[in-house]
Each structure stands twice: as structure tokens, then as C-alpha cells.
Amino acid sequence: MNYLLVDDDPAFSTVLARVLQRRGEQALTASNGEQAMAQLQSENIDRVVLDLKLEQESGLAILQQLLECQPALEVVILTGYSSISTTVEAIKLGATHYLCKPAGVEEIIAAFESRRGKAGEVPLQDSPPSVNRLEWEHIQKVLNQHHGNISATAKTLGMHRRTLQRKLQKRPVKN
């Protein structure tokens, strides 16, 4: 398989590429959407590991571009900022799977291999999500609606832009 790793963290991309290459796979890297499209058009790519939040770009927008160019492409979204709304949107747009960072190479490959979910393997939560988690989910949903625009999201949520930026810098709460 030929992999394309799209992430703005060069250390992560380099390490993942080396691990995949040790396993006998081909792995190329890109740090933004423009580089990813250039690699896709010039190389034979089967699978893409795409970061949801790049420096200046949304992985969801890049996902659409990649799949428009090559509809049969398999794409796994990786993110440190997971939310239900971005997960649903990524799958609707055609992502194969959605994983939270940190994810190891075994987990990433397993995500590509598991095209269909198995009901017995997904644990169901015993309790509803916490208020903090619900707040995080709502912020992510509104941010997604405004295509990553912090100012517009803050205005919609009725909070100061800096407050929103501080909330976004925190890792999402588990429950």
C-alpha cells in the first residue's frame, strides 16, 4: 500500500512514515492541502492519514478535495480535538475512519482494515457526557459551521474571542 501522511507536525509524520516503511509500505508526507494534492496527482496513493486541524486549514476541506480528485481513496482522520460533529461530518464526507491522537501505527492500519463496524465491539457509555464535554462538543459544532473562523464562532456563542481560543487550546474532556 502507498500511504500519504498529511500533518503539520513534521516529527509525527516522519516517525509514522518510518514505521510504515519498516513494515514494507510506501509512505509520503505533506504538511498542508496544497502539498497533499500535489502528491496525490503525481504519485500512486492508496491511503491517506489526514490531520483534522492543520495550521491554516481544515482537514475536512482537504478531505473533500482529495476525494474529488480520487474517489476510491481511503482516508483516516486523526485529531487531538475530537468531537461528535466533526466525526459525523468526516464520515459523511467519505472518511474511512476517525481516530483520536495519539494513535499508533497498529491502530491506524486497523482503522483502514475495518471498513464495517461491529456492534459488539463498540462499548456503550453507562452515563451521559459531562457538562464540560457537552460544551466542548457544542463549541466544535459551531466552529465547524463557521469553517474554523474563531471570531465568527465567538460572536455566535456570545463569548470573547480570547476566551474561545483558551477553551480550544485545552484538550477535550473525556466525559
N, CA and C atoms as an extended XYZ file, in Angstrom:
525
Properties=species:S:1:pos:R:3:atomname:S:1:resname:S:1:resid:I:1 pbc="F F F"
N         0.835       -1.185        0.000 N   MET     1
C         0.000        0.000        0.000 CA  MET     1
C         0.879        1.248        0.000 C   MET     1
N         0.389        2.267       -0.637 N   ASN     2
C         1.065        3.560       -0.653 CA  ASN     2
C         0.282        4.534        0.209 C   ASN     2
N         0.951        5.095        1.225 N   TYR     3
C         0.326        5.999        2.179 CA  TYR     3
C         0.784        7.418        1.931 C   TYR     3
N        -0.128        8.366        2.188 N   LEU     4
C         0.196        9.783        2.226 CA  LEU     4
C        -0.191       10.272        3.614 C   LEU     4
N         0.773       10.850        4.330 N   LEU     5
C         0.553       11.335        5.686 CA  LEU     5
C         0.487       12.857        5.639 C   LEU     5
N        -0.680       13.415        5.963 N   VAL     6
C        -0.874       14.864        5.896 CA  VAL     6
C        -1.022       15.384        7.322 C   VAL     6
N         0.033       16.018        7.812 N   ASP     7
C         0.040       16.524        9.184 CA  ASP     7
C         1.010       17.689        9.249 C   ASP     7
N         0.655       18.724       10.022 N   ASP     8
C         1.545       19.887       10.144 CA  ASP     8
C         2.628       19.685       11.197 C   ASP     8
N         2.662       18.518       11.829 N   ASP     9
C         3.709       18.169       12.797 CA  ASP     9
C         4.726       17.276       12.080 C   ASP     9
N         5.858       17.859       11.650 N   PRO    10
C         6.819       17.064       10.869 CA  PRO    10
C         7.409       15.889       11.645 C   PRO    10
N         7.555       16.017       12.943 N   ALA    11
C         8.102       14.911       13.738 CA  ALA    11
C         7.149       13.722       13.707 C   ALA    11
N         5.866       13.977       13.887 N   PHE    12
C         4.873       12.900       13.852 CA  PHE    12
C         4.857       12.220       12.484 C   PHE    12
N         4.815       13.023       11.420 N   SER    13
C         4.779       12.477       10.062 CA  SER    13
C         6.012       11.637        9.758 C   SER    13
N         7.172       12.137       10.152 N   THR    14
C         8.422       11.425        9.885 CA  THR    14
C         8.471       10.086       10.610 C   THR    14
N         8.097       10.086       11.882 N   VAL    15
C         8.118        8.843       12.659 CA  VAL    15
C         7.117        7.838       12.084 C   VAL    15
N         5.901        8.288       11.789 N   LEU    16
C         4.890        7.389       11.232 CA  LEU    16
C         5.331        6.852        9.872 C   LEU    16
N         5.920        7.703        9.045 N   ALA    17
C         6.410        7.265        7.732 CA  ALA    17
C         7.483        6.187        7.886 C   ALA    17
N         8.412        6.384        8.827 N   ARG    18
C         9.475        5.389        9.047 CA  ARG    18
C         8.907        4.053        9.511 C   ARG    18
N         7.944        4.102       10.416 N   VAL    19
C         7.346        2.858       10.916 CA  VAL    19
C         6.626        2.130        9.781 C   VAL    19
N         5.892        2.857        8.961 N   LEU    20
C         5.204        2.237        7.822 CA  LEU    20
C         6.210        1.657        6.830 C   LEU    20
N         7.302        2.376        6.587 N   GLN    21
C         8.317        1.890        5.653 CA  GLN    21
C         9.004        0.628        6.172 C   GLN    21
N         9.214        0.549        7.483 N   ARG    22
C         9.783       -0.670        8.072 CA  ARG    22
C         8.850       -1.865        7.884 C   ARG    22
N         7.574       -1.594        7.774 N   ARG    23
C         6.581       -2.653        7.558 CA  ARG    23
C         6.441       -2.997        6.078 C   ARG    23
N         7.243       -2.368        5.229 N   GLY    24
C         7.204       -2.668        3.803 CA  GLY    24
C         6.244       -1.804        3.001 C   GLY    24
N         5.707       -0.768        3.609 N   GLU    25
C         4.770        0.125        2.930 CA  GLU    25
C         5.519        1.337        2.385 C   GLU    25
N         4.941        1.982        1.391 N   GLN    26
C         5.469        3.248        0.884 CA  GLN    26
C         4.757        4.370        1.633 C   GLN    26
N         5.490        5.386        2.059 N   ALA    27
C         4.884        6.486        2.806 CA  ALA    27
C         5.478        7.825        2.384 C   ALA    27
N         4.605        8.733        1.979 N   LEU    28
C         4.983       10.095        1.623 CA  LEU    28
C         4.361       11.040        2.639 C   LEU    28
N         4.902       12.237        2.763 N   THR    29
C         4.357       13.190        3.726 CA  THR    29
C         4.011       14.512        3.040 C   THR    29
N         3.065       15.211        3.658 N   ALA    30
C         2.677       16.559        3.228 CA  ALA    30
C         2.270       17.319        4.483 C   ALA    30
N         2.499       18.618        4.488 N   SER    31
C         2.154       19.393        5.685 CA  SER    31
C         0.948       20.300        5.490 C   SER    31
N         0.394       20.316        4.264 N   ASN    32
C        -0.802       21.128        4.014 CA  ASN    32
C        -1.573       20.552        2.823 C   ASN    32
N        -2.702       21.160        2.548 N   GLY    33
C        -3.568       20.669        1.479 CA  GLY    33
C        -2.950       20.770        0.098 C   GLY    33
N        -2.231       21.847       -0.149 N   GLU    34
C        -1.605       22.033       -1.457 CA  GLU    34
C        -0.571       20.934       -1.729 C   GLU    34
N         0.273       20.657       -0.741 N   GLN    35
C         1.268       19.589       -0.896 CA  GLN    35
C         0.584       18.225       -1.046 C   GLN    35
N        -0.491       18.011       -0.290 N   ALA    36
C        -1.215       16.737       -0.363 CA  ALA    36
C        -1.785       16.521       -1.763 C   ALA    36
N        -2.387       17.565       -2.339 N   MET    37
C        -2.950       17.446       -3.687 CA  MET    37
C        -1.852       17.200       -4.716 C   MET    37
N        -0.722       17.861       -4.558 N   ALA    38
C         0.395       17.659       -5.493 CA  ALA    38
C         0.894       16.215       -5.415 C   ALA    38
N         1.028       15.691       -4.194 N   GLN    39
C         1.470       14.300       -4.020 CA  GLN    39
C         0.448       13.332       -4.630 C   GLN    39
N        -0.822       13.595       -4.402 N   LEU    40
C        -1.883       12.719       -4.903 CA  LEU    40
C        -1.902       12.688       -6.425 C   LEU    40
N        -1.638       13.830       -7.044 N   GLN    41
C        -1.662       13.901       -8.503 CA  GLN    41
C        -0.404       13.340       -9.149 C   GLN    41
N         0.713       13.327       -8.419 N   SER    42
C         1.966       12.860       -9.017 CA  SER    42
C         2.343       11.432       -8.610 C   SER    42
N         1.755       10.923       -7.549 N   GLU    43
C         2.106        9.596       -7.047 CA  GLU    43
C         0.881        8.688       -7.022 C   GLU    43
N         1.128        7.391       -6.922 N   ASN    44
C         0.052        6.419       -6.792 CA  ASN    44
C        -0.231        6.228       -5.294 C   ASN    44
N        -1.292        6.845       -4.795 N   ILE    45
C        -1.631        6.811       -3.371 CA  ILE    45
C        -2.883        5.963       -3.174 C   ILE    45
N        -2.833        5.049       -2.173 N   ASP    46
C        -3.989        4.211       -1.838 CA  ASP    46
C        -4.702        4.703       -0.588 C   ASP    46
N        -3.906        5.146        0.393 N   ARG    47
C        -4.449        5.504        1.701 CA  ARG    47
C        -3.856        6.821        2.191 C   ARG    47
N        -4.703        7.611        2.868 N   VAL    48
C        -4.262        8.891        3.413 CA  VAL    48
C        -4.576        8.927        4.899 C   VAL    48
N        -3.593        9.363        5.689 N   VAL    49
C        -3.788        9.652        7.101 CA  VAL    49
C        -3.765       11.178        7.182 C   VAL    49
N        -4.912       11.761        7.551 N   LEU    50
C        -5.098       13.209        7.462 CA  LEU    50
C        -5.417       13.802        8.826 C   LEU    50
N        -4.631       14.791        9.228 N   ASP    51
C        -4.888       15.502       10.481 CA  ASP    51
C        -6.094       16.413       10.272 C   ASP    51
N        -6.986       16.448       11.245 N   LEU    52
C        -8.197       17.261       11.130 CA  LEU    52
C        -7.898       18.752       11.193 C   LEU    52
N        -6.931       19.119       12.019 N   LYS    53
C        -6.664       20.539       12.233 CA  LYS    53
C        -5.212       20.842       11.863 C   LYS    53
N        -5.026       21.362       10.665 N   LEU    54
C        -3.711       21.808       10.238 CA  LEU    54
C        -3.582       23.281       10.601 C   LEU    54
N        -2.409       23.845       10.459 N   GLU    55
C        -2.182       25.230       10.902 CA  GLU    55
C        -3.233       26.203       10.386 C   GLU    55
N        -3.385       26.292        9.090 N   GLN    56
C        -4.302       27.273        8.499 CA  GLN    56
C        -5.475       26.626        7.770 C   GLN    56
N        -5.584       25.299        7.820 N   GLU    57
C        -6.591       24.615        7.024 CA  GLU    57
C        -7.374       23.603        7.849 C   GLU    57
N        -8.561       23.329        7.388 N   SER    58
C        -9.381       22.287        7.982 CA  SER    58
C        -9.145       20.989        7.216 C   SER    58
N        -8.911       19.920        7.947 N   GLY    59
C        -8.753       18.618        7.307 CA  GLY    59
C       -10.006       18.200        6.560 C   GLY    59
N       -11.171       18.684        6.997 N   LEU    60
C       -12.419       18.337        6.313 CA  LEU    60
C       -12.449       18.914        4.897 C   LEU    60
N       -11.949       20.138        4.730 N   ALA    61
C       -11.890       20.748        3.398 CA  ALA    61
C       -10.902       19.981        2.515 C   ALA    61
N        -9.782       19.595        3.100 N   ILE    62
C        -8.776       18.833        2.345 CA  ILE    62
C        -9.335       17.462        1.981 C   ILE    62
N       -10.071       16.847        2.908 N   LEU    63
C       -10.706       15.549        2.646 CA  LEU    63
C       -11.576       15.628        1.397 C   LEU    63
N       -12.395       16.669        1.298 N   GLN    64
C       -13.265       16.832        0.129 CA  GLN    64
C       -12.445       16.943       -1.154 C   GLN    64
N       -11.381       17.736       -1.126 N   GLN    65
C       -10.543       17.915       -2.310 CA  GLN    65
C        -9.896       16.602       -2.732 C   GLN    65
N        -9.376       15.863       -1.752 N   LEU    66
C        -8.712       14.593       -2.060 CA  LEU    66
C        -9.687       13.600       -2.694 C   LEU    66
N       -10.882       13.506       -2.121 N   LEU    67
C       -11.857       12.548       -2.630 CA  LEU    67
C       -12.460       12.979       -3.968 C   LEU    67
N       -12.516       14.279       -4.237 N   GLU    68
C       -12.957       14.741       -5.554 CA  GLU    68
C       -11.948       14.333       -6.618 C   GLU    68
N       -10.676       14.385       -6.251 N   CYS    69
C        -9.601       14.031       -7.179 CA  CYS    69
C        -9.508       12.522       -7.381 C   CYS    69
N        -9.701       11.768       -6.292 N   GLN    70
C        -9.574       10.304       -6.343 CA  GLN    70
C       -10.645        9.676       -5.429 C   GLN    70
N       -11.853        9.442       -5.942 N   PRO    71
C       -12.977        8.984       -5.113 CA  PRO    71
C       -12.759        7.658       -4.378 C   PRO    71
N       -11.917        6.771       -4.900 N   ALA    72
C       -11.707        5.465       -4.264 CA  ALA    72
C       -10.676        5.513       -3.132 C   ALA    72
N       -10.129        6.669       -2.860 N   LEU    73
C        -9.107        6.841       -1.837 CA  LEU    73
C        -9.657        6.505       -0.451 C   LEU    73
N        -8.862        5.809        0.354 N   GLU    74
C        -9.232        5.526        1.739 CA  GLU    74
C        -8.547        6.568        2.620 C   GLU    74
N        -9.335        7.214        3.504 N   VAL    75
C        -8.799        8.289        4.338 CA  VAL    75
C        -9.179        8.045        5.791 C   VAL    75
N        -8.162        8.065        6.662 N   VAL    76
C        -8.381        8.024        8.103 CA  VAL    76
C        -8.043        9.405        8.649 C   VAL    76
N        -8.990        9.988        9.380 N   ILE    77
C        -8.798       11.296       10.002 CA  ILE    77
C        -8.203       11.079       11.387 C   ILE    77
N        -7.149       11.812       11.701 N   LEU    78
C        -6.545       11.802       13.037 CA  LEU    78
C        -6.736       13.176       13.655 C   LEU    78
N        -7.062       13.217       14.944 N   THR    79
C        -7.206       14.515       15.582 CA  THR    79
C        -6.978       14.452       17.078 C   THR    79
N        -6.472       15.533       17.602 N   GLY    80
C        -6.361       15.698       19.041 CA  GLY    80
C        -7.546       16.483       19.569 C   GLY    80
N        -8.446       16.895       18.681 N   TYR    81
C        -9.593       17.723       19.033 CA  TYR    81
C       -10.878       17.070       18.546 C   TYR    81
N       -11.155       15.889       19.029 N   SER    82
C       -12.315       15.159       18.532 CA  SER    82
C       -13.618       15.717       19.077 C   SER    82
N       -14.642       15.601       18.258 N   SER    83
C       -15.990       15.954       18.678 CA  SER    83
C       -16.955       15.125       17.846 C   SER    83
N       -18.141       14.993       18.342 N   ILE    84
C       -19.144       14.215       17.621 CA  ILE    84
C       -19.444       14.859       16.274 C   ILE    84
N       -19.576       16.187       16.248 N   SER    85
C       -19.938       16.852       14.989 CA  SER    85
C       -18.863       16.680       13.917 C   SER    85
N       -17.580       16.792       14.295 N   THR    86
C       -16.533       16.620       13.287 CA  THR    86
C       -16.404       15.162       12.863 C   THR    86
N       -16.659       14.242       13.788 N   THR    87
C       -16.631       12.824       13.438 CA  THR    87
C       -17.706       12.514       12.415 C   THR    87
N       -18.920       12.948       12.699 N   VAL    88
C       -20.042       12.692       11.784 CA  VAL    88
C       -19.784       13.343       10.430 C   VAL    88
N       -19.311       14.578       10.448 N   GLU    89
C       -19.048       15.287        9.198 CA  GLU    89
C       -17.963       14.586        8.378 C   GLU    89
N       -16.903       14.135        9.033 N   ALA    90
C       -15.817       13.431        8.323 CA  ALA    90
C       -16.325       12.152        7.665 C   ALA    90
N       -17.131       11.402        8.382 N   ILE    91
C       -17.662       10.157        7.820 CA  ILE    91
C       -18.634       10.456        6.677 C   ILE    91
N       -19.472       11.488        6.837 N   LYS    92
C       -20.392       11.887        5.760 CA  LYS    92
C       -19.630       12.275        4.499 C   LYS    92
N       -18.495       12.956        4.690 N   LEU    93
C       -17.703       13.414        3.548 CA  LEU    93
C       -16.925       12.281        2.883 C   LEU    93
N       -16.864       11.113        3.535 N   GLY    94
C       -16.213        9.969        2.900 CA  GLY    94
C       -15.003        9.404        3.597 C   GLY    94
N       -14.689        9.873        4.798 N   ALA    95
C       -13.553        9.298        5.529 CA  ALA    95
C       -13.849        7.840        5.871 C   ALA    95
N       -12.821        7.017        5.842 N   THR    96
C       -12.948        5.609        6.182 CA  THR    96
C       -13.128        5.434        7.684 C   THR    96
N       -12.385        6.228        8.454 N   HIS    97
C       -12.405        6.106        9.912 CA  HIS    97
C       -11.933        7.418       10.519 C   HIS    97
N       -12.121        7.551       11.825 N   TYR    98
C       -11.788        8.772       12.554 CA  TYR    98
C       -11.138        8.337       13.861 C   TYR    98
N        -9.894        8.734       14.106 N   LEU    99
C        -9.175        8.323       15.313 CA  LEU    99
C        -8.681        9.527       16.102 C   LEU    99
N        -8.656        9.382       17.412 N   CYS   100
C        -8.118       10.426       18.283 CA  CYS   100
C        -6.625       10.193       18.486 C   CYS   100
N        -5.870       11.298       18.500 N   LYS   101
C        -4.441       11.215       18.808 CA  LYS   101
C        -4.277       11.027       20.300 C   LYS   101
N        -3.292       10.375       20.768 N   PRO   102
C        -2.250        9.710       19.994 CA  PRO   102
C        -2.745        8.349       19.495 C   PRO   102
N        -2.460        8.055       18.257 N   ALA   103
C        -2.822        6.766       17.670 CA  ALA   103
C        -1.557        6.141       17.101 C   ALA   103
N        -1.346        4.890       17.414 N   GLY   104
C        -0.179        4.183       16.916 CA  GLY   104
C        -0.409        3.613       15.536 C   GLY   104
N         0.658        3.151       14.923 N   VAL   105
C         0.562        2.618       13.560 CA  VAL   105
C        -0.373        1.406       13.493 C   VAL   105
N        -0.375        0.575       14.526 N   GLU   106
C        -1.266       -0.591       14.528 CA  GLU   106
C        -2.727       -0.156       14.517 C   GLU   106
N        -3.030        0.858       15.310 N   GLU   107
C        -4.395        1.376       15.378 CA  GLU   107
C        -4.807        2.012       14.045 C   GLU   107
N        -3.875        2.706       13.412 N   ILE   108
C        -4.165        3.352       12.128 CA  ILE   108
C        -4.415        2.304       11.047 C   ILE   108
N        -3.564        1.308       10.989 N   ILE   109
C        -3.745        0.246        9.985 CA  ILE   109
C        -5.040       -0.515       10.245 C   ILE   109
N        -5.336       -0.787       11.511 N   ALA   110
C        -6.590       -1.468       11.855 CA  ALA   110
C        -7.795       -0.641       11.420 C   ALA   110
N        -7.696        0.690       11.514 N   ALA   111
C        -8.792        1.561       11.087 CA  ALA   111
C        -9.033        1.428        9.581 C   ALA   111
N        -7.965        1.309        8.807 N   PHE   112
C        -8.130        1.113        7.373 CA  PHE   112
C        -8.734       -0.258        7.078 C   PHE   112
N        -8.356       -1.252        7.846 N   GLU   113
C        -8.817       -2.615        7.606 CA  GLU   113
C       -10.271       -2.836        8.011 C   GLU   113
N       -10.747       -2.098        9.011 N   SER   114
C       -12.117       -2.302        9.488 CA  SER   114
C       -13.075       -1.383        8.748 C   SER   114
N       -13.474       -1.782        7.565 N   ARG   115
C       -14.378       -0.974        6.741 CA  ARG   115
C       -15.787       -0.925        7.322 C   ARG   115
N       -16.180       -1.973        8.011 N   ARG   116
C       -17.525       -2.019        8.585 CA  ARG   116
C       -17.427       -2.227       10.075 C   ARG   116
N       -18.214       -1.475       10.807 N   GLY   117
C       -18.227       -1.597       12.254 CA  GLY   117
C       -18.870       -2.891       12.715 C   GLY   117
N       -18.519       -3.295       13.910 N   LYS   118
C       -19.109       -4.484       14.514 CA  LYS   118
C       -19.778       -4.054       15.807 C   LYS   118
N       -21.085       -4.265       15.894 N   ALA   119
C       -21.879       -3.753       17.014 CA  ALA   119
C       -21.376       -4.238       18.368 C   ALA   119
N       -20.911       -5.456       18.472 N   GLY   120
C       -20.474       -5.994       19.748 CA  GLY   120
C       -19.138       -5.451       20.231 C   GLY   120
N       -18.385       -4.769       19.355 N   GLU   121
C       -17.049       -4.304       19.712 CA  GLU   121
C       -17.011       -2.857       20.178 C   GLU   121
N       -18.107       -2.143       20.064 N   VAL   122
C       -18.132       -0.745       20.458 CA  VAL   122
C       -18.768       -0.630       21.838 C   VAL   122
N       -17.973       -0.205       22.852 N   PRO   123
C       -18.545       -0.098       24.195 CA  PRO   123
C       -19.524        1.064       24.294 C   PRO   123
N       -20.634        0.828       24.967 N   LEU   124
C       -21.621        1.873       25.190 CA  LEU   124
C       -21.379        2.504       26.543 C   LEU   124
N       -21.554        3.820       26.626 N   GLN   125
C       -21.322        4.518       27.883 CA  GLN   125
C       -22.478        4.261       28.843 C   GLN   125
N       -22.121        4.135       30.133 N   ASP   126
C       -23.127        3.925       31.169 CA  ASP   126
C       -23.774        5.220       31.620 C   ASP   126
N       -23.063        6.330       31.451 N   SER   127
C       -23.589        7.604       31.931 CA  SER   127
C       -23.532        8.644       30.815 C   SER   127
N       -24.372        9.674       30.921 N   PRO   128
C       -24.342       10.730       29.896 CA  PRO   128
C       -23.042       11.528       29.992 C   PRO   128
N       -22.679       12.234       28.928 N   PRO   129
C       -21.462       13.039       28.956 CA  PRO   129
C       -21.575       14.173       29.980 C   PRO   129
N       -20.421       14.622       30.469 N   SER   130
C       -20.392       15.716       31.436 CA  SER   130
C       -20.752       17.034       30.752 C   SER   130
N       -21.050       18.027       31.556 N   VAL   131
C       -21.368       19.361       31.037 CA  VAL   131
C       -20.164       19.910       30.273 C   VAL   131
N       -18.954       19.688       30.786 N   ASN   132
C       -17.748       20.165       30.097 CA  ASN   132
C       -17.609       19.520       28.716 C   ASN   132
N       -17.889       18.233       28.624 N   ARG   133
C       -17.810       17.536       27.335 CA  ARG   133
C       -18.875       18.073       26.377 C   ARG   133
N       -20.090       18.296       26.884 N   LEU   134
C       -21.155       18.839       26.039 CA  LEU   134
C       -20.790       20.240       25.534 C   LEU   134
N       -20.161       21.049       26.407 N   GLU   135
C       -19.722       22.370       25.989 CA  GLU   135
C       -18.698       22.251       24.863 C   GLU   135
N       -17.729       21.336       25.037 N   TRP   136
C       -16.702       21.121       24.016 CA  TRP   136
C       -17.341       20.714       22.688 C   TRP   136
N       -18.288       19.798       22.755 N   GLU   137
C       -18.970       19.321       21.540 CA  GLU   137
C       -19.700       20.476       20.849 C   GLU   137
N       -20.382       21.291       21.638 N   HIS   138
C       -21.137       22.416       21.066 CA  HIS   138
C       -20.188       23.425       20.417 C   HIS   138
N       -19.092       23.740       21.077 N   ILE   139
C       -18.108       24.669       20.506 CA  ILE   139
C       -17.583       24.125       19.183 C   ILE   139
N       -17.268       22.845       19.140 N   GLN   140
C       -16.754       22.239       17.908 CA  GLN   140
C       -17.787       22.287       16.784 C   GLN   140
N       -19.044       22.064       17.139 N   LYS   141
C       -20.121       22.103       16.140 CA  LYS   141
C       -20.243       23.499       15.541 C   LYS   141
N       -20.269       24.525       16.404 N   VAL   142
C       -20.396       25.901       15.927 CA  VAL   142
C       -19.152       26.315       15.145 C   VAL   142
N       -17.969       25.909       15.609 N   LEU   143
C       -16.726       26.199       14.902 CA  LEU   143
C       -16.748       25.575       13.509 C   LEU   143
N       -17.247       24.365       13.405 N   ASN   144
C       -17.361       23.676       12.121 CA  ASN   144
C       -18.348       24.414       11.207 C   ASN   144
N       -19.446       24.906       11.767 N   GLN   145
C       -20.435       25.645       10.977 CA  GLN   145
C       -19.844       26.931       10.405 C   GLN   145
N       -18.875       27.499       11.119 N   HIS   146
C       -18.226       28.737       10.669 CA  HIS   146
C       -16.892       28.465        9.982 C   HIS   146
N       -16.680       27.215        9.575 N   HIS   147
C       -15.495       26.822        8.804 CA  HIS   147
C       -14.191       27.204        9.492 C   HIS   147
N       -14.150       27.047       10.827 N   GLY   148
C       -12.937       27.298       11.584 CA  GLY   148
C       -12.686       28.762       11.930 C   GLY   148
N       -13.607       29.649       11.612 N   ASN   149
C       -13.441       31.073       11.886 CA  ASN   149
C       -13.695       31.335       13.370 C   ASN   149
N       -12.630       31.652       14.106 N   ILE   150
C       -12.701       31.856       15.557 CA  ILE   150
C       -13.575       33.054       15.908 C   ILE   150
N       -13.399       34.168       15.213 N   SER   151
C       -14.160       35.383       15.533 CA  SER   151
C       -15.656       35.174       15.337 C   SER   151
N       -16.036       34.575       14.212 N   ALA   152
C       -17.459       34.339       13.944 CA  ALA   152
C       -18.046       33.352       14.949 C   ALA   152
N       -17.271       32.337       15.316 N   THR   153
C       -17.731       31.355       16.302 CA  THR   153
C       -17.927       32.014       17.658 C   THR   153
N       -16.966       32.826       18.078 N   ALA   154
C       -17.072       33.515       19.372 CA  ALA   154
C       -18.298       34.420       19.390 C   ALA   154
N       -18.536       35.139       18.320 N   LYS   155
C       -19.699       36.027       18.246 CA  LYS   155
C       -20.986       35.221       18.354 C   LYS   155
N       -21.073       34.100       17.643 N   THR   156
C       -22.261       33.251       17.694 CA  THR   156
C       -22.482       32.694       19.090 C   THR   156
N       -21.403       32.298       19.757 N   LEU   157
C       -21.505       31.717       21.101 CA  LEU   157
C       -21.659       32.785       22.187 C   LEU   157
N       -21.493       34.043       21.828 N   GLY   158
C       -21.635       35.124       22.787 CA  GLY   158
C       -20.500       35.175       23.797 C   GLY   158
N       -19.293       34.861       23.338 N   MET   159
C       -18.138       34.931       24.237 CA  MET   159
C       -17.012       35.697       23.563 C   MET   159
N       -16.084       36.151       24.373 N   HIS   160
C       -14.935       36.876       23.851 CA  HIS   160
C       -14.060       35.921       23.051 C   HIS   160
N       -13.457       36.415       21.994 N   ARG   161
C       -12.609       35.605       21.116 CA  ARG   161
C       -11.466       34.944       21.885 C   ARG   161
N       -10.846       35.669       22.806 N   ARG   162
C        -9.732       35.112       23.588 CA  ARG   162
C       -10.202       33.977       24.494 C   ARG   162
N       -11.394       34.129       25.052 N   THR   163
C       -11.944       33.062       25.891 CA  THR   163
C       -12.136       31.800       25.065 C   THR   163
N       -12.677       31.967       23.870 N   LEU   164
C       -12.870       30.823       22.978 CA  LEU   164
C       -11.525       30.196       22.619 C   LEU   164
N       -10.523       31.016       22.322 N   GLN   165
C        -9.203       30.478       21.980 CA  GLN   165
C        -8.612       29.678       23.138 C   GLN   165
N        -8.799       30.159       24.374 N   ARG   166
C        -8.303       29.411       25.540 CA  ARG   166
C        -9.021       28.069       25.659 C   ARG   166
N       -10.322       28.066       25.440 N   LYS   167
C       -11.086       26.818       25.525 CA  LYS   167
C       -10.643       25.830       24.441 C   LYS   167
N       -10.334       26.336       23.267 N   LEU   168
C        -9.911       25.471       22.163 CA  LEU   168
C        -8.512       24.904       22.363 C   LEU   168
N        -7.673       25.596       23.147 N   GLN   169
C        -6.322       25.101       23.391 CA  GLN   169
C        -6.309       23.931       24.355 C   GLN   169
N        -7.343       23.810       25.167 N   LYS   170
C        -7.417       22.704       26.121 CA  LYS   170
C        -7.792       21.430       25.389 C   LYS   170
N        -7.283       20.319       25.872 N   ARG   171
C        -7.662       19.031       25.302 CA  ARG   171
C        -9.121       18.767       25.679 C   ARG   171
N        -9.850       18.072       24.820 N   PRO   172
C       -11.248       17.806       25.160 CA  PRO   172
C       -11.367       16.897       26.386 C   PRO   172
N       -12.380       17.144       27.176 N   VAL   173
C       -12.610       16.330       28.361 CA  VAL   173
C       -13.179       14.981       27.937 C   VAL   173
N       -12.878       13.945       28.713 N   LYS   174
C       -13.325       12.584       28.358 CA  LYS   174
C       -14.830       12.441       28.469 C   LYS   174
N       -15.396       12.714       29.611 N   ASN   175
C       -16.856       12.574       29.793 CA  ASN   175
C       -17.367       13.679       30.611 C   ASN   175
